[in-house]
Amino acid sequence: MNVIVVDDHPLVRVGLSSALKLEKNIEKIYEASNIQDTIKILTMNKIEIAIVDLRLANESGLELIRIAKNKNIETKFIVLTSSLNREDFERAKDLDVDGYLLKDAYIEDIIYAIHVVERGKKFYSQEILNINFENNFLNTLTEREKEILIEIGKGLSNIEIAQKLFISENTVKKHITNILAKLNLKHRTEAALYINNILKFGNAV
């Protein structure tokens, strides 16, 4: 099969291309750094797999995929990104991308994903799926419970949370009990780690 690596950073392109050249099933590897050049290459050549960075300088890798699909280019697309943002992943899924991988993935994982996608299946990074799974639980919380969870993440005590949100300490305790039950957590320390992990990766609360 033929593969194209689309990334605006030359070192990333060269590094990934060099690693993929060792694969027997990959015949030719193309490189591009922007939408225009990529579409030209995809139009003029039969390329089975495109590995596309989410952000291409001032352009969007997802916009590239949208344009290619509108032109009925028969290439399967794998997004390779450093973003764990839920909105980016959802937009990629809306475009029916075939794969979604993180840039810190091992080359063996990328090659495995290529072969999975080549066989007509989807391959999404487990880290991405975990973050979205966590957000599904988060959506079961009420707005007040979300507020309290955020304050727990900041390290505030029950009394401090009560004073900040103008509610009683007893009410805070009841909300925390509900939060732990809904998120299937045992301690407020786990709750703090949970919310900080989600906020760290840019997911909306």
C-alpha positions in Angstrom: 0.0 0.0 0.0 0.9 3.7 -0.4 0.9 6.1 2.5 1.1 9.8 2.9 2.4 11.6 6.0 0.9 15.1 6.5 2.5 17.3 9.1 3.8 20.8 9.1 6.9 19.8 11.1 9.7 18.4 8.8 11.3 16.4 11.6 8.0 14.6 12.4 7.4 13.8 8.7 11.0 12.5 8.2 11.0 10.5 11.4 7.7 8.8 10.8 8.4 8.2 7.1 11.8 6.6 8.0 10.1 4.3 10.4 7.4 3.3 8.0 9.9 2.5 5.2 10.9 -0.6 7.2 7.4 -2.0 6.7 7.3 -4.6 3.9 3.6 -3.9 3.2 4.2 -0.2 2.5 5.4 0.4 -1.0 5.7 4.2 -1.2 5.6 7.0 1.3 4.6 10.6 0.3 5.0 13.7 2.4 3.1 17.0 2.6 2.8 19.9 5.0 -0.4 21.6 3.9 -3.9 21.1 2.5 -3.2 22.2 -1.1 -0.2 19.9 -1.6 -1.9 17.0 0.1 -5.0 17.2 -2.0 -2.9 17.4 -5.2 -0.9 14.2 -4.2 -4.1 12.4 -3.2 -5.7 13.3 -6.5 -2.8 12.2 -8.7 -1.9 9.0 -6.9 -3.6 6.0 -5.4 -2.9 6.3 -1.7 -4.5 3.9 0.7 -3.7 5.5 4.1 -3.2 9.2 5.0 -1.7 10.0 8.4 -2.7 13.6 9.2 -1.7 16.0 11.9 -4.7 17.7 13.5 -3.1 21.1 13.2 -1.1 22.1 10.2 0.4 25.6 10.9 -2.6 27.9 10.1 -4.7 25.1 8.7 -6.8 22.2 10.0 -6.1 18.6 9.4 -9.8 18.0 9.8 -10.6 20.5 7.1 -8.2 18.6 4.8 -10.1 15.4 5.5 -13.4 17.1 4.8 -12.2 18.4 1.5 -10.8 15.0 0.5 -14.1 13.3 1.3 -16.1 15.8 -0.6 -13.9 15.1 -3.6 -14.7 11.4 -3.1 -11.0 10.6 -2.7 -10.8 6.9 -1.7 -8.2 7.2 1.1 -8.5 6.1 4.7 -7.5 8.8 7.2 -5.7 8.4 10.5 -5.4 11.5 12.7 -2.1 11.8 14.6 -2.2 14.4 17.2 -1.0 15.6 20.6 -4.5 16.8 21.5 -6.6 14.9 24.0 -9.4 17.5 23.6 -12.8 15.9 23.5 -14.2 18.3 21.0 -11.4 17.6 18.5 -12.1 13.8 18.8 -15.8 14.3 18.4 -15.3 16.5 15.2 -13.0 13.8 13.9 -15.6 11.1 14.5 -18.2 13.3 12.8 -16.0 13.2 9.7 -15.8 9.4 10.1 -12.0 9.2 10.3 -10.7 5.7 10.3 -8.1 6.2 13.1 -7.2 8.6 15.9 -3.8 8.3 17.5 -1.7 10.3 19.9 1.8 11.5 18.8 3.4 9.9 21.8 2.3 6.5 20.5 5.1 3.9 19.8 5.8 3.4 16.1 4.6 -0.2 16.6 1.2 1.1 17.6 1.1 3.4 14.6 1.9 0.5 12.3 -0.6 -1.7 14.0 -3.3 1.0 13.5 -2.4 1.3 9.8 -3.0 -2.4 9.3 -6.2 -2.3 11.3 -7.5 0.6 9.2 -6.3 -1.0 6.0 -8.6 -4.0 6.8 -11.6 -1.6 7.0 -11.8 -1.3 10.8 -11.6 1.8 13.1 -8.7 2.3 15.4 -9.0 4.9 18.2 -6.3 5.5 20.9 -7.3 4.0 24.2 -6.3 7.2 26.0 -8.9 9.1 23.9 -11.6 6.5 24.6 -10.8 6.7 28.3 -11.2 10.5 28.4 -14.5 10.4 26.6 -15.7 7.5 28.8 -14.9 9.7 31.9 -16.8 12.6 30.4 -19.9 10.3 30.0 -19.8 9.8 33.8 -19.2 13.5 34.3 -22.4 14.3 32.4 -24.4 12.5 35.1 -23.6 15.2 37.6 -25.8 18.2 38.3 -24.4 21.7 37.7 -24.0 22.2 41.5 -22.2 18.9 41.8 -19.8 19.9 39.0 -19.1 23.2 40.8 -18.3 21.3 44.0 -16.1 18.8 42.1 -14.1 21.6 40.6 -13.5 23.1 44.0 -12.5 19.7 45.4 -9.9 19.6 42.6 -8.6 22.9 43.8 -8.0 21.4 47.2 -10.7 23.3 49.1 -12.2 21.9 52.3 -15.9 21.3 52.8 -16.1 24.5 54.9 -14.2 26.5 52.2 -16.5 25.2 49.5 -19.6 26.0 51.6 -18.4 29.6 52.1 -17.5 30.0 48.5 -20.8 28.7 47.1 -23.0 30.1 49.9 -24.4 26.8 51.0 -24.1 24.9 54.2 -21.3 22.5 55.0 -23.9 19.7 55.4 -25.2 20.4 51.9 -21.6 20.1 50.6 -21.2 16.8 52.3 -24.4 15.4 50.7 -23.3 16.6 47.2 -19.9 15.0 47.7 -21.5 11.7 48.6 -23.6 11.9 45.4 -20.5 12.8 43.3 -18.5 9.9 44.6 -21.4 7.5 44.0 -22.1 8.7 40.4 -18.4 8.6 39.5 -17.8 5.3 41.2 -15.1 6.7 43.4 -14.3 6.1 47.1 -12.5 9.2 48.3 -12.4 12.9 47.6 -8.7 12.5 46.7 -9.8 10.3 43.8 -12.4 12.9 42.9 -9.7 15.6 42.8 -7.4 13.5 40.6 -10.4 12.7 38.4 -11.5 16.3 37.7 -7.9 17.6 37.4 -7.1 15.0 34.8 -10.1 16.0 32.7 -9.3 19.7 33.0 -5.7 19.1 32.2 -6.6 17.8 28.8 -8.9 20.6 27.9 -12.3 18.8 28.3 -15.2 21.1 29.1 -17.0 20.5 32.4 
